[in-house]
C-alpha cells in the first residue's frame, strides 16, 4: 500500500509542478499587463497635459498677436490722421509768409495792414512750432527712443521758466495765479515735465477768454507724490468729450475761444509722459464752471 501511495504521489507531483508553473506564468503575465497599463495611462496623461499646455500657449500667442494687431491698427489710424493734417498745418503759415513778403516787396501793403497780417502770421507760426515739437516728441516716444532721465528738479523754477515762454507766445493777456511753493523738489525727466506743464497751460489759454485767469498750484498728494493742478475758467467739458481727450486713437480736437486750431496731440503726450515718469493724470470739469487738470509727480527720496 505504501509503495502504491508513493507511486501515486510521484505521478501527482509533475502535475502539481505544471500547475504551479502555469499559475506563476499567469501571475507574471498579469503583473506585466498591469505595468503596461499603468505606463500607457501615464503616457496618455502626460500627452494630454502637454497638449493642454501647448493649446494654452497657442491661445496666449493668438491673444498677444490680436492685441498687437489692434495696437498697430490704432497707430496706423493715428499716423494717417497726422499725415492728413501735417501738410496743411505746415503749408498754411509758409504760404501766408510768402504772400506777405510778395506784397511787401511789391509795396502793395500799408504799414497798418502789414502789422495786422504779421500778427495773424505770428499765431500761425506759434501753432506750427507747437505742433512740430509735439509731433516729434510723440514720434520719438512711439519708437521707444525717447529715454527717461529723472533728476531732482525745483518745481517752482520749472514752472516760472515755462510761464515766461508761454507768456511770450500767447496774445490773450492772461492773468496767472502761481501757487507753487518755492522750496519743493520733484523727481522727473526735466524735458518731459517742461512739455507737460507747457501743454497744459497752453491748453488752458486756448479755451479761456481774453484777460482770463489761470491758476497753477502744487501740493502734497501723499507721502510719495506731489500733485500739480492747472485750472481755467472755461465753459467746461462734457462727459462724452472727457473720454476722448487722452485717447490716442480718437485724435479729438476743438477750436479755442480765439479760433485757435489743434490736432488733439498735446493732452495725449501729457498722459504718456506723466505715466512714463510714474505718475497719473486726470481731469475734473463742470460745464460752464471750468476745467482742472491734475497730474502727480514723484517726490525725491531723502
C-alpha positions as CSV (number, residue, x, y, z in Angstrom):
1,X,0.0,0.0,0.0
2,X,2.9,2.3,0.8
3,X,4.5,1.6,-2.5
4,X,1.2,2.3,-4.2
5,X,0.8,5.6,-2.4
6,X,4.4,6.6,-3.2
7,X,3.8,5.7,-6.8
8,X,0.5,7.7,-6.9
9,X,2.2,10.7,-5.2
10,X,5.1,10.5,-7.7
11,X,2.5,10.7,-10.6
12,X,0.7,13.7,-9.0
13,X,3.9,15.7,-8.3
14,X,4.6,16.5,-12.0
15,X,1.0,17.6,-12.4
16,X,1.3,19.9,-9.4
17,X,4.6,21.3,-10.7
18,X,2.9,22.0,-14.0
19,X,0.0,23.8,-12.3
20,X,2.3,25.9,-10.2
21,X,4.3,26.9,-13.3
22,X,1.1,27.8,-15.1
23,X,-0.1,29.9,-12.1
24,X,3.3,31.6,-11.8
25,X,3.3,32.4,-15.6
26,X,-0.2,33.7,-15.3
27,X,0.8,35.9,-12.4
28,X,3.8,37.2,-14.2
29,X,1.6,38.0,-17.3
30,X,-1.0,39.8,-15.1
31,X,1.8,41.8,-13.5
32,X,3.3,42.8,-16.9
33,X,-0.2,43.7,-18.2
34,X,-0.8,45.9,-15.2
35,X,2.6,47.5,-15.5
36,X,2.0,48.2,-19.2
37,X,-1.5,49.6,-18.5
38,X,0.0,52.0,-15.9
39,X,2.7,53.1,-18.3
40,X,0.1,53.6,-21.1
41,X,-2.2,55.6,-18.8
42,X,0.8,57.7,-17.6
43,X,1.8,58.3,-21.3
44,X,-1.8,59.3,-22.2
45,X,-2.0,61.6,-19.2
46,X,1.4,63.2,-20.0
47,X,0.4,63.6,-23.6
48,X,-2.9,65.3,-22.6
49,X,-1.0,67.6,-20.2
50,X,1.4,68.6,-23.0
51,X,-1.4,69.1,-25.4
52,X,-3.3,71.3,-22.9
53,X,-0.1,73.3,-22.2
54,X,0.5,73.7,-26.0
55,X,-3.1,74.7,-26.6
56,X,-2.8,77.3,-23.7
57,X,0.4,78.7,-25.2
58,X,-1.2,78.9,-28.6
59,X,-4.2,80.7,-27.2
60,X,-2.0,83.2,-25.4
61,X,0.1,83.7,-28.5
62,X,-3.0,84.3,-30.6
63,X,-4.3,86.8,-28.0
64,X,-0.9,88.6,-28.0
65,X,-1.0,88.7,-31.8
66,X,-4.5,90.1,-31.7
67,X,-3.5,92.8,-29.1
68,X,-0.5,93.8,-31.2
69,X,-2.7,93.9,-34.3
70,X,-5.1,96.2,-32.5
71,X,-2.3,98.4,-31.3
72,X,-0.8,98.6,-34.8
73,X,-4.2,99.4,-36.2
74,X,-4.6,102.2,-33.8
75,X,-1.2,103.6,-34.5
76,X,-1.9,103.4,-38.2
77,X,-5.1,105.3,-37.7
78,X,-3.2,108.0,-35.7
79,X,-0.5,108.1,-38.4
80,X,-3.0,108.5,-41.2
81,X,-4.7,111.3,-39.2
82,X,-1.4,113.1,-38.5
83,X,-0.3,112.7,-42.1
84,X,-3.5,114.2,-43.3
85,X,-3.0,117.2,-41.0
86,X,0.7,117.8,-41.2
87,X,0.6,119.2,-44.8
88,X,-2.0,122.0,-44.4
89,X,-0.7,122.9,-40.9
90,X,2.8,123.5,-42.2
91,X,1.8,124.8,-45.6
92,X,-0.5,127.5,-44.3
93,X,2.0,129.7,-42.3
94,X,4.6,129.3,-45.0
95,X,2.1,130.3,-47.8
96,X,1.0,133.2,-45.7
97,X,4.5,134.4,-45.1
98,X,5.3,134.1,-48.8
99,X,2.2,136.1,-49.7
100,X,3.1,138.9,-47.2
101,X,6.7,139.1,-48.4
102,X,5.4,139.4,-52.0
103,X,3.1,142.2,-51.1
104,X,5.8,144.0,-49.1
105,X,8.3,143.5,-52.0
106,X,5.8,145.0,-54.4
107,X,4.9,147.8,-51.9
108,X,1.2,146.8,-52.2
109,X,0.6,146.9,-48.5
110,X,0.3,149.6,-45.9
111,X,2.1,149.6,-42.6
112,X,-1.2,149.1,-40.8
113,X,-2.1,146.1,-43.0
114,X,1.4,144.7,-42.6
115,X,1.1,144.9,-38.8
116,X,-2.3,143.2,-38.8
117,X,-1.2,140.4,-41.2
118,X,2.1,139.8,-39.2
119,X,0.0,139.4,-36.0
120,X,-2.1,136.7,-37.7
121,X,1.0,135.2,-39.1
122,X,2.6,135.0,-35.6
123,X,-0.4,133.0,-34.4
124,X,0.0,130.5,-37.3
125,X,3.8,130.1,-36.7
126,X,3.2,129.7,-33.0
127,X,0.8,126.9,-33.7
128,X,3.2,125.3,-36.3
129,X,6.0,125.4,-33.8
130,X,4.0,123.8,-31.0
131,X,2.7,121.3,-33.5
132,X,6.1,120.2,-34.8
133,X,7.5,120.0,-31.3
134,X,4.7,117.8,-30.1
135,X,4.8,115.6,-33.2
136,X,8.5,115.0,-32.9
137,X,8.3,114.1,-29.2
138,X,5.3,111.8,-29.9
139,X,7.2,110.1,-32.8
140,X,10.3,109.5,-30.6
141,X,8.1,108.1,-27.8
142,X,6.3,105.7,-30.1
143,X,9.7,104.4,-31.4
144,X,10.9,104.0,-27.8
145,X,13.9,106.1,-28.5
146,X,12.9,108.9,-26.1
147,X,14.7,107.8,-22.9
148,X,13.7,109.0,-19.4
149,X,16.4,110.7,-17.3
150,X,14.8,111.5,-14.0
151,X,16.5,114.2,-12.0
152,X,15.8,116.3,-8.9
153,X,14.1,119.5,-10.2
154,X,12.9,122.6,-8.4
155,X,9.2,122.7,-9.4
156,X,8.7,126.4,-8.9
157,X,11.7,127.2,-11.2
158,X,10.5,124.9,-13.9
159,X,7.0,126.4,-13.9
160,X,8.4,130.0,-13.8
161,X,10.6,129.3,-16.9
162,X,7.7,127.8,-18.8
163,X,5.4,130.6,-17.8
164,X,7.9,133.2,-19.3
165,X,8.0,131.2,-22.6
166,X,4.2,130.8,-22.7
167,X,3.6,134.5,-22.0
168,X,5.8,135.4,-24.9
169,X,3.8,133.1,-27.2
170,X,0.2,133.9,-26.2
171,X,-1.6,137.0,-27.1
172,X,-4.6,136.9,-24.8
173,X,-3.2,138.8,-21.9
174,X,-4.0,136.1,-19.4
175,X,-3.7,136.5,-15.6
176,X,-1.7,133.7,-14.0
177,X,-2.1,132.7,-10.3
178,X,1.1,130.9,-9.2
179,X,0.7,128.8,-6.1
180,X,3.9,126.8,-6.4
181,X,5.8,126.6,-3.1
182,X,9.3,127.9,-3.7
183,X,11.2,125.2,-1.8
184,X,9.9,121.9,-3.1
185,X,11.6,119.4,-5.4
186,X,10.2,116.7,-7.7
187,X,11.8,113.7,-9.3
188,X,11.1,113.7,-13.1
189,X,12.7,114.0,-16.5
190,X,13.1,117.7,-17.0
191,X,12.3,117.8,-20.7
192,X,9.1,115.8,-20.2
193,X,8.0,117.8,-17.2
194,X,8.5,121.0,-19.2
195,X,6.4,119.6,-22.1
196,X,3.6,118.5,-19.7
197,X,3.4,121.9,-18.0
198,X,3.6,123.9,-21.3
199,X,0.9,121.8,-23.0
200,X,-1.5,122.0,-20.0
201,X,-1.0,125.8,-19.7
202,X,-1.4,126.4,-23.4
203,X,-4.5,124.2,-23.4
204,X,-5.9,126.3,-20.6
205,X,-5.1,129.5,-22.5
206,X,-6.7,128.1,-25.7
207,X,-10.1,127.7,-24.0
208,X,-10.0,130.9,-21.9
209,X,-11.3,134.3,-22.8
210,X,-9.0,137.2,-23.3
211,X,-7.8,138.5,-20.0
212,X,-9.0,135.4,-18.2
213,X,-7.4,133.8,-15.1
214,X,-5.4,130.5,-15.0
215,X,-4.4,129.0,-11.6
216,X,-1.4,126.7,-11.3
217,X,-0.8,125.0,-7.9
218,X,1.3,122.3,-6.4
219,X,0.7,120.5,-3.1
220,X,1.2,117.1,-1.3
221,X,-0.7,114.2,-2.8
222,X,0.6,111.5,-0.5
223,X,4.0,110.6,1.1
224,X,5.4,109.6,-2.4
225,X,3.8,112.1,-4.8
226,X,3.0,115.8,-5.3
227,X,0.0,116.8,-7.3
228,X,0.1,119.7,-9.8
229,X,-3.1,121.4,-10.9
230,X,-3.8,123.7,-13.9
231,X,-7.2,125.3,-13.6
232,X,-9.1,127.6,-16.0
233,X,-12.5,129.2,-16.1
234,X,-13.5,127.6,-19.4
235,X,-17.1,126.6,-20.2
236,X,-16.2,123.1,-19.1
237,X,-16.1,119.7,-20.9
238,X,-18.9,117.2,-21.2
239,X,-18.5,113.6,-20.0
240,X,-18.5,112.3,-23.6
241,X,-15.6,114.5,-24.6
242,X,-13.7,113.6,-21.4
243,X,-13.4,110.1,-22.6
244,X,-11.8,111.2,-25.8
245,X,-9.2,113.7,-24.6
246,X,-6.5,111.1,-23.6
247,X,-7.3,108.5,-26.3
248,X,-4.6,108.4,-29.0
249,X,-6.9,106.7,-31.5
250,X,-9.6,109.4,-31.3
251,X,-7.4,112.4,-32.2
252,X,-10.1,114.7,-30.7
253,X,-9.6,118.4,-31.0
254,X,-11.7,121.6,-30.9
255,X,-11.1,125.2,-31.7
256,X,-10.3,127.7,-28.9
257,X,-12.1,130.8,-27.9
258,X,-10.0,132.8,-30.4
259,X,-10.5,130.2,-33.1
260,X,-7.1,128.5,-32.3
261,X,-6.7,125.2,-34.0
262,X,-5.1,122.0,-32.8
263,X,-4.8,118.3,-33.5
264,X,-5.5,116.8,-30.1
265,X,-1.9,115.7,-29.6
266,X,-0.9,117.8,-26.6
267,X,-3.0,116.0,-24.0
268,X,-2.1,112.6,-25.4
269,X,1.6,113.5,-25.0
270,X,0.9,114.7,-21.4
271,X,-0.7,111.4,-20.5
272,X,2.1,109.3,-21.9
273,X,4.9,111.5,-20.4
274,X,3.2,111.6,-17.0
275,X,2.9,107.8,-16.9
276,X,6.5,107.4,-18.2
277,X,7.5,109.3,-15.1
278,X,5.5,107.0,-12.8
279,X,2.5,109.4,-12.3
280,X,-1.1,109.7,-13.4
281,X,-3.2,112.4,-15.0
282,X,-6.9,113.2,-14.8
283,X,-9.4,115.9,-15.5
284,X,-12.2,117.3,-13.3
285,X,-14.6,119.5,-15.1
286,X,-18.0,121.1,-14.7
287,X,-19.8,122.6,-17.7
288,X,-19.9,126.4,-17.5
289,X,-17.6,126.4,-14.4
290,X,-14.2,125.4,-15.8
291,X,-11.6,122.7,-16.1
292,X,-9.0,121.4,-13.7
293,X,-6.2,119.1,-15.0
294,X,-4.2,117.3,-12.3
295,X,-1.1,115.1,-12.6
296,X,1.2,113.6,-10.0
297,X,4.9,113.8,-9.8
298,X,7.2,111.7,-7.6
299,X,9.0,113.1,-4.6
300,X,12.7,112.6,-4.5
301,X,14.0,110.1,-1.9
302,X,15.6,111.7,1.1
